[in-house]
Amino acid sequence: MTQAVAGAGPTSPRWESQRSFDELGRPLREVTFCVVDLETTGGSAAAGSMITEVGAVKVRGGEVLGEFQTLVNPHQAIPPFIAVLTGITDSMVAAAPRIEQVLPQLLEFAHGCVLVAHNAPFDVGFLRHFAQQQGRPWPRFEVLDTATLARRVVTRDETPNCKLGSLAVLFGSSTTPNHRALSDARATVDVLHGLMARLGNLGVHTLEELSTFSSRVSAAQRRKRHLAEDLPHAPGVYLFRDQRGRVLYVGTSKDLRTRVRNYFTASETRSRMGEMVALAAAVQGIECATPLEAEVRELRLIAEHKPPYNRRSRFPERVHWVKLTREPWPRLALVRRVVGDDADYVGPFSSRRVAERAVAALHETFPIRQCTGRMAARPALTPCVLAEMGRCLSPCDGSVSRVDYQTVVEQLRTSLLGTPDTVVASVSVRMEALSAASRFEDAGSWRDRLSAFLRGVARTQRLRALTRCPEVVAARREDGRWAVHVVRYGRLAASGVIPAGAHAGEWVRELCACADTVVAGPGPLPATTAEETEKVLRWLESDGVRLVHVDGEWSCPVGGATKHLRVHDAVEASRASLVPFDERRPLPTLHQPAR
């Protein structure tokens, strides 16, 4: 028989001692919880087990608002072991309603509540299974598991395990669990209150804090949650500063206050972040008009302050470029900076090692000189070992004319700036030969060199396409409003959101008039860092972006390096998978030479 008892249970003001706390999020005393417990014929609904009893207690602010209890006819025999454990027999459930009748009543009882259960995946899993079986949409309940929470709070010195019976004894529950749904639900209520009371001393006073609590977040971290109070619920950048005002960490978020609050009240368990928060004395928030502006500002601030707790983007100047020099006998060189010397550059590469791989792929295809230093227009030098091996045209001893050498250099330049098919075909032939000879490791090394070359060239071609445009203005509808960005020579010059009721054309013209003045960078180098320009590119290439104005030509070569990257991405994905590598299988061919 179904029972719904309003106002049943203890009514002591459990939360009176917490009313003066400075709270963030939804205070626990204002949240309505529905504590649920089920008795079943087995351990898995998917395996055919059925529910035999449902019990639920609705509670808010420490006061019980109502209870729900009913036996359920499982329409199958209850196993003897279960009957002995729960005391529920076949005769007791013979006249009970079916789950098809009980589930709608339970969902109505729990409507608007946070579901709580001890070992919640079990109870909630059964309820979701039968809701799906009945074709009933499952409400988007927030769920708390008292067993999981107890494991983070209770030590083994206090209780040998986190079973409901053990926790009920620990927290002095007025109800002893006995494997009957309502009794166990009442005991779970007392356990929930006991856990909340203990966590209140650790600074956990909201549902958000309770849901994401981790014992690894120190009390010192939680006491600093007031640092997030003055931050807005808006996109932007936040800077953690120490007592001397030095920047410790820079981050970005679509909601500054919520994100920063997580460092103090949520499940922030990274040891480095805990150390950073311990040193932090203030948090500065910089509100931005759009998420893209926030991401760009984050990069610029990290590069400017080089915060010790940021791992990425701190040193954008530590990159390498492959340079095709401008001299009588051009060569390839690795450089750290791009200068306006009319030379051709490819990159940037994240490290010297990756850049060297790209250079190796080029030298495999084009036998230009590999010696360093400038060479006279009419050299008279001794040839090196590469010339003797036939891997260099040997301009040092006059073995090649200037015209023939420049022809090879022009082919190399085409591979750098246009179509890299010649390099792909040459290296692929080398890989196939090595693979056929069962030299798979050597073939893999050449694959990595080709991949480094293609990624560097593709990156250069994409950057160059945007950085040569004096101005690109684009808009996209975000959160119901039009976000507009002005990009000049690859650098974000202005951002904004068109106000409601404003004339779009006039507003965009005013935004462009107020945008930063940007001077073009040398060669393919953006007027900012490559990472910033790539963030802008990703936004420009995203769905829904509309180009408002383009000054110049924004285009990439049709036969550029990007078309080859799909194969290399697939190779990288396969390498990262858990499938063991079979050395007996040859490496995949990355490109078939044109016939």
C-alpha positions, -999 to 999 in steps of 0.1 A, spaced: 0 0 0 13 34 -9 19 59 19 27 96 15 31 112 50 36 150 51 57 164 78 68 130 92 100 124 110 123 146 132 119 184 130 150 196 149 167 227 133 198 210 121 210 239 100 206 267 125 244 268 131 251 275 94 229 304 88 257 330 92 281 315 67 291 335 37 278 311 10 282 307 -27 259 288 -50 227 272 -36 229 270 2 223 234 14 196 245 38 175 257 9 179 226 -12 152 199 -12 166 164 -12 147 132 -20 165 102 -4 156 70 -22 161 33 -14 150 2 -33 147 -34 -25 150 -58 -55 151 -94 -65 187 -92 -77 216 -70 -86 209 -59 -122 178 -46 -139 193 -54 -173 196 -91 -162 159 -93 -154 159 -83 -117 128 -65 -105 119 -40 -78 101 -53 -47 99 -22 -26 104 16 -29 110 40 0 118 77 -2 121 106 22 118 143 12 139 166 34 149 203 34 168 223 60 170 192 82 132 188 83 114 159 68 87 172 44 72 138 34 77 101 30 69 77 2 67 39 7 52 10 -12 57 -27 -20 60 -35 -57 47 -67 -74 77 -80 -93 56 -106 -112 84 -132 -105 93 -153 -76 115 -136 -49 147 -157 -44 148 -173 -10 180 -155 -1 164 -121 -9 133 -130 11 154 -139 42 175 -107 38 147 -83 34 118 -101 50 97 -95 18 79 -126 7 58 -135 -24 26 -133 -4 34 -98 7 38 -84 -28 9 -104 -44 -16 -76 -41 10 -47 -45 10 -24 -75 33 -30 -104 63 -7 -112 44 8 -141 20 23 -114 46 31 -88 73 48 -109 51 78 -120 41 84 -84 77 83 -72 88 107 -100 61 131 -90 71 129 -54 107 136 -62 100 164 -87 123 194 -82 145 176 -57 181 164 -57 181 126 -56 201 110 -29 209 73 -24 235 52 -7 253 35 -37 233 57 -60 243 40 -93 224 9 -81 191 26 -71 191 53 -98 201 27 -124 170 6 -116 147 35 -118 162 48 -151 160 13 -166 122 10 -159 116 45 -170 132 37 -203 113 4 -205 80 23 -201 90 49 -227 90 76 -199 115 105 -202 139 105 -173 139 139 -154 173 156 -153 178 149 -116 210 160 -98 222 129 -79 243 126 -47 258 93 -36 263 92 2 286 62 -2 310 81 -25 308 111 -2 315 91 29 346 75 13 360 111 9 352 121 45 352 91 68 385 75 78 391 38 85 399 47 121 363 57 125 346 29 108 358 -3 90 338 4 59 313 28 43 283 4 44 250 21 54 248 1 86 283 12 97 277 48 88 244 48 106 262 38 138 289 63 133 265 92 129 241 81 156 211 75 132 178 72 150 168 44 125 186 11 121 189 -1 85 172 -34 81 171 -39 43 136 -24 41 133 5 17 118 32 40 139 23 70 171 24 49 160 57 33 155 72 68 189 60 79 204 75 47 189 108 56 207 108 90 239 98 73 235 126 48 230 151 76 260 138 95 282 142 64 269 177 58 276 187 94 311 174 92 318 191 58 304 224 71 335 226 92 355 223 61 338 252 43 313 232 23 280 250 25 264 248 -10 251 221 -32 278 228 -58 305 224 -32 290 192 -18 286 176 -53 322 182 -61 338 179 -27 372 162 -25 391 157 7 423 165 -12 413 201 -14 426 217 17 407 238 42 431 267 34 420 266 -2 383 266 8 388 296 31 399 317 1 367 313 -17 359 350 -10 384 359 -37 359 350 -63 330 371 -50 336 403 -70 341 385 -103 313 388 -129 293 360 -145 308 368 -179 336 356 -202 370 369 -195 405 363 -181 415 358 -145 449 363 -129 459 348 -96 484 371 -78 505 366 -47 510 391 -18 536 410 -39 512 413 -68 532 389 -90 511 369 -114 510 332 -105 485 318 -130 464 331 -159 433 313 -171 402 320 -191 365 311 -188 331 318 -202 320 325 -166 347 341 -145 331 338 -111 320 302 -115 354 291 -128 375 308 -102 352 296 -74 360 260 -84 396 265 -74 384 270 -38 352 250 -34 350 223 -61 370 193 -71 403 210 -79 428 183 -70 458 191 -91 487 194 -67 502 224 -86 469 243 -84 466 236 -47 501 250 -42 492 280 -64 460 287 -45 479 285 -12 502 314 -24 474 334 -40 463 366 -22 441 381 -49 423 373 -81 420 399 -109 393 395 -134 393 411 -169 359 409 -185 359 404 -222 332 409 -248 335 374 -263 351 341 -255 376 345 -284 388 378 -270 392 361 -236 413 333 -252 435 358 -270 440 380 -239 450 349 -220 478 341 -245 491 377 -244 491 379 -206 508 345 -203 535 356 -227 539 389 -209 540 377 -173 552 341 -178 534 329 -147 552 300 -130 520 278 -127 511 280 -164 527 252 -183 517 262 -219 522 293 -240 547 309 -216 575 312 -242 561 319 -276 595 331 -287 610 297 -282 601 283 -316 621 274 -347 617 283 -383 631 266 -414 646 293 -436 654 291 -474 682 317 -475 686 344 -502 722 341 -514 740 330 -545 738 294 -535 707 291 -512 705 266 -484 681 256 -456 688 269 -421 672 267 -387 665 301 -372 647 315 -341 634 347 -356 618 358 -388 633 390 -402 624 411 -433 652 398 -455 629 386 -483 638 349 -475 612 321 -474 603 307 -440 583 277 -429 570 272 -394 569 278 -366 580 245 -352 576 237 -315 611 224 -311 644 222 -329 641 184 -332 608 187 -351 623 214 -374 653 191 -381 629 163 -391 613 186 -417 646 197 -430 656 160 -434 626 154 -456 635 183 -478 671 172 -481 660 137 -491 641 153 -520 663 182 -531 701 178 -532 710 214 -523 740 221 -502 738 213 -464 770 231 -454 767 262 -433 779 297 -440 778 318 -471 794 307 -504 810 329 -530 793 332 -564 823 314 -579 834 290 -552 866 270 -554 863 246 -525 868 209 -518 836 188 -521 823 172 -489 813 136 -483 776 143 -493 788 153 -527 808 121 -531 777 101 -520 756 119 -547 734 136 -522 745 172 -529 748 190 -562 782 202 -550 783 239 -560 815 242 -539 837 227 -566 817 240 -596 799 207 -603 766 225 -610 758 257 -628 740 286 -611 710 281 -634 706 244 -627 711 249 -589 684 277 -590 660 253 -608 662 229 -579 659 257 -554 627 269 -572 613 234 -570 620 234 -533 604 268 -529 573 255 -546 571 226 -521 574 251 -492 548 277 -505 526 257 -528 522 220 -534 544 195 -514 537 166 -536 573 161 -547 585 158 -512 556 134 -503 563 112 -533 601 111 -526 598 102 -490 571 77 -496 593 58 -520 620 58 -494 595 45 -468 582 17 -491 618 5 -498 626 4 -461 593 -13 -452 599 -39 -480 633 -46 -464 616 -51 -430 633 -20 -416 601 -7 -400 618 15 -374 637 33 -401 605 36 -422 587 50 -391 615 76 -387 610 88 -423 572 89 -417 578 112 -387 600 134 -409 574 137 -436 547 144 -410 568 172 -394 574 187 -429 537 186 -439 525 200 -406 550 228 -407 541 237 -443 504 235 -437 508 257 -406 527 283 -427 502 283 -455 473 288 -432 490 315 -413 502 333 -444 467 332 -458 454 354 -430 484 374 -421 486 389 -456 451 404 -452 451 440 -439 417 435 -424 391 407 -420 358 415 -402 336 385 -393 305 379 -372 288 349 -356 256 345 -336 266 334 -300 241 330 -272 215 349 -292 237 379 -300 260 387 -329 297 386 -318 320 406 -342 358 404 -345 381 426 -364 414 409 -374 443 428 -389 473 409 -403 464 379 -382 461 398 -350 428 403 -331 423 441 -332 388 445 -318 359 425 -304 323 433 -295 287 422 -294 261 441 -313 236 456 -288 199 449 -292 182 474 -314 215 489 -328 220 494 -365 244 465 -374 262 482 -402 269 515 -383 279 496 -352 305 475 -371 319 506 -388 324 522 -353 340 490 -340 365 490 -369 372 527 -364 381 520 -327 402 489 -335 439 487 -328 463 499 -354 484 469 -365 516 468 -386 522 437 -407 548 413 -395 578 403 -417 573 374 -441 548 348 -430 551 359 -393 517 372 -380 516 406 -363 513 385 -331 521 350 -320 513 321 -343 492 306 -315 470 336 -313 465 337 -351 456 300 -350 429 306 -324 415 334 -346 416 310 -376 397 283 -357 370 308 -349 369 321 -385 366 286 -398 339 275 -373 303 269 -382 280 300 -385 307 326 -391 298 352 -417 324 374 -434 314 410 -432 345 425 -449 378 412 -463 406 435 -473 430 415 -494 428 378 -505 422 352 -479 430 319 -496 453 288 -493 469 268 -521 444 243 -536 471 216 -536 487 227 -503 499 205 -475 466 204 -457 452 178 -481 479 153 -470 473 157 -433 442 135 -431 463 104 -437 489 115 -411 462 123 -386 449 87 -391 484 73 -386 488 93 -354 455 82 -341 463 46 -348 497 50 -330 479 64 -300 454 36 -298 457 6 -276 460 -19 -304 495 -35 -302 518 -28 -331 524 -59 -353 560 -57 -365 552 -81 -393 529 -57 -410 544 -30 -433 538 6 -425 509 22 -444 517 41 -476 512 78 -470 509 88 -506 510 71 -539 532 90 -564 514 104 -594 517 82 -625 
